[in-house]
Amino acid sequence: MSRIVIVGGGAAGLEIASLLGRSVNRQDEVVLVEGETHHYWKPRFHEIAAGTFDSDLDSLCYFSHGAKNGYMHYQAWMIDINRQDKQLVVRKPNGEADTIEYDYLVIAIGAISNDFATQGAKEHCLFLDTPEQARDSWHQISTLLRSGQERTINIVGAGATGLELAAELAKVSAKLAKNPYAAKLNINLIEAADRVLPNSPQKMSDLAQSRLEQYQVNIMLNTRIASVEASRMTTVDGKILTADVQFWAAGIKAPDWLKNIGGLQSNNANQLVVEQTLATTADASIFSLGDCAAIPQADGTQVPPKAQAANRAAVHLAKNLVAHLEGKALKPFVYKDGGMVVAIGHNFAISTLMNDRLVLKGRLVRRLYDTIFRLHQKTVSGLFTMSRLIIIKRLKCMFKPA
Ligand SMILES: Cc1cc2nc3c(=O)[nH]c(=O)nc-3n(C[C@H](O)[C@H](O)[C@H](O)COP(=O)(O)OP(=O)(O)OC[C@H]3O[C@@H](n4cnc5c(N)ncnc54)[C@H](O)[C@@H]3O)c2cc1C
């Protein structure tokens, strides 16, 4: 009998737990260690923050899902590894420490925002790293919306996260414009680079910028934040940007506590360094994938921290582990990028395809954005459940009062 312990039930970890839970032999055990009770698809955290997320339909309870899909959910946070005794050290919700034995360990705890040690960012900005932070953000936004007058929101970082958040908040504010008691939100999207979506093709940046301008988002390019205080930010050239609510959505890194945990190799962004098989360089029984892993490719590049990459690596590792339990060799993970889709509000998205040669935009592309989430749902819960959820959601949107 082997026990496979997966840490983190996000885009990657939940897929592995579900796939393995349904496919390993009965005598093998699959345990998902995750501190949260419910799974939310992280690329939709900005919708939770803007109050447009439907948690009834789009979240999943690990405990009952595990019972149906052959894995056990152990609610706890990983804090350390004892590699010598093959034990994971965790902290339970009541604060007690515990250990869990493993034969194989998969670490998929994701990443957090990187504030690049900017003074005051941690204390005075909201982050979208966890469902709780996203819900806290919504509480603040909802209070702001009810407070009337013109209100300002600063968002640092015009990558996918910051841009999607800015668009969603702008749409919410526009929808409430007829209510004279609702605040009008002025949104500053602040970016150190010379364009939004700095890591995407120029055409994608241009399209995104013009759409955001239509939504009256104030885009501030070439603007680097030096420090953050309560209700204001100061740029490196001394300009002060006041705001009622401030978000930090620039850059990512793995959490600091992951750095060299249990003697495993990690890089400057605290990500665990793995072989192309996803096994860590220092320990063949410990694997890592998703945003917390540095995954090399044969051409010298590294797999990008994207939901799509996390999902593909998860499917690969699940198959690899099943084969490995049957005594077969591990195969390398070869990542083929399917492009990028960025949602700008509920009815519009921009996408790159064919190695960035093709840039598409519009309502249909927004459906493509949803498809990535639906494919995740299909892997995790099956085609039948995914289809039922789509139908229920359509009906709910059609008949529910606005
Ligand atoms: C607002 C927003 C918008 C985004 N938009 C896009 C997009 O449009 N396209 C795209 O490709 N990507 C997008 N991303 C990035 C995408 O969400 C990540 O690349 C993806 O979720 C990474 O998957 P993962 O499994 O590595 O980590 P996650 O999905 O973050 O899952 C990590 C899991 O580990 C759990 N965990 C953390 N620490 C511990 C611990 N100590 N012990 C136990 N469990 C732990 C967490 O609770 C979580 O459930 C977006 C991210 C955000 C925040």
The ligand as a Gaussian input file, in Angstrom:
#p B3LYP/6-31G(d) Opt

LIG

0 1
 C       -7.311000      37.449000      -9.556000
 C       -6.491000      36.452000     -10.340000
 C       -6.698000      36.319000     -11.701000
 C       -5.959000      35.382000     -12.428000
 N       -6.232000      35.263000     -13.752000
 C       -5.594000      34.313000     -14.455000
 C       -5.878000      34.122000     -15.829000
 O       -6.689000      34.848000     -16.410000
 N       -5.233000      33.117000     -16.496000
 C       -4.316000      32.286000     -15.853000
 O       -3.787000      31.364000     -16.488000
 N       -4.002000      32.468000     -14.574000
 C       -4.612000      33.449000     -13.847000
 N       -4.290000      33.619000     -12.525000
 C       -3.229000      32.759000     -11.946000
 C       -3.775000      31.369000     -11.578000
 O       -4.809000      31.538000     -10.651000
 C       -2.666000      30.501000     -10.999000
 O       -1.636000      30.388000     -11.963000
 C       -3.161000      29.098000     -10.648000
 O       -4.260000      29.145000      -9.756000
 C       -2.016000      28.292000     -10.011000
 O       -2.492000      27.053000      -9.579000
 P       -1.846000      26.323000      -8.308000
 O       -2.558000      25.032000      -8.146000
 O       -0.379000      26.334000      -8.432000
 O       -2.183000      27.266000      -7.074000
 P       -3.587000      27.741000      -6.498000
 O       -4.665000      27.585000      -7.490000
 O       -3.328000      29.075000      -5.915000
 O       -3.863000      26.699000      -5.318000
 C       -3.046000      26.603000      -4.178000
 C       -3.843000      25.923000      -3.072000
 O       -2.964000      25.612000      -1.996000
 C       -3.568000      25.938000      -0.765000
 N       -2.494000      26.193000       0.202000
 C       -1.671000      27.266000       0.252000
 N       -0.802000      27.130000       1.257000
 C       -1.056000      25.944000       1.842000
 C       -0.493000      25.244000       2.958000
 N        0.528000      25.757000       3.670000
 N       -1.024000      24.048000       3.324000
 C       -2.091000      23.528000       2.622000
 N       -2.651000      24.150000       1.566000
 C       -2.141000      25.342000       1.186000
 C       -4.416000      27.145000      -1.076000
 O       -5.463000      27.315000      -0.120000
 C       -4.944000      26.797000      -2.480000
 O       -6.145000      26.070000      -2.407000
 C       -4.982000      34.572000     -11.773000
 C       -4.747000      34.728000     -10.405000
 C       -5.482000      35.664000      -9.686000
 C       -5.211000      35.824000      -8.200000

